[in-house]
Amino acid sequence: MKRFALKVAYFGSEFYGFQRQPNFRTVEGEIIDTLIDLELIDNVFESKFSIAGRTDRGVHSLGNVIAFNCEKEPIINQINDSLSDDIQIIAKTSVHFGFKPRYSIMRHYRYFLKNFYDDDLDLSLIKELAKLFEGVHDFTNFTKRNQKEPIRKINNIEINKIDGINKSYQIYVDVFGASFLWNMVRKMMAVFCDVGRGKLNIDEVVNYFNPSFQAHIRPLSAKNLILVDVHYKNIKFQYDDYAVERFQRVLKKKILDYEKKYSSTKNILFSIPEINNE
């Protein structure tokens, strides 16, 4: 008997979140069913199946981690052949029996703010705000009010800009920390946007770290959030090149399908005025 850890990539838009739920399609549910079908595990409890984090509905991943005890070594592409294309195992490693994926030393989240075609977002203000969020803070206002342990440390925040075509550009934010609260990153990004657009000043945000001050923050959409990676002390994963390339093909096909759908929708919209002229 050995214990293995696997890194899981998935396209979150196709699932009702990560955590198993009756009558809903979830990432965890499909993974467990597949591992049982392949006779890698008998059940969740005996295999001590555990995960790094339960991402919300719509959140994507390139590095969520699962772990389980198994008599035989799991073969990545055998598992992937039995999974749907929008979930793929991309790396694995053997770990000690006491390994629990939730106890990581670093997690990396990436949030794509938006495609912008003008300068309505002040990057200098956002970068200044990012420095305020780094370090140890009380994030009560960035999660559920009844959270028992709202103190978290953000190690680093990086603001990135990618130039596109026709004067467009895309902004994404990389956030690094050992652990995060429910909705924490998405609520942070809502505040980043408000400051970047001048709706909120940085001095006001300082109050948000005071738990006695109630800030009503609506989290930004989950579809722009990616769990990029989860890191552990003295544990190195071996990535499978074929599995990574296979998942890339799935994503490229989704882009092509979306482009076709967008084109068809745009053509119909363009043609609507014609019906009034018949």
Secondary structure, 3 states (H helix, E strand, C coil): CEEEEEEEEECHHHCCCCCCCCCCCCHHHHHHHHHHHCCCCCCCCCCCCEECCCCCCCCEEEEEEEEEEECCCCCHHHHHHHCCCCEEEEEEEEECCCCCCCCCCEEEEEEEEEEECCCCCCHHHHHHHHHHHCEEEECHHHCCCCCCCCEEEEEEEEEEEEECCCCCEEEEEEEEECCCCCCHHHHHHHHHHHHHCCCCCHHHHHHHHCCCCCCCCCCCCHHHEEEEEEECCCCCCEECHHHHHHHHHHHHHHHHHHHHHHHHHHHHHHHHHHHCCC
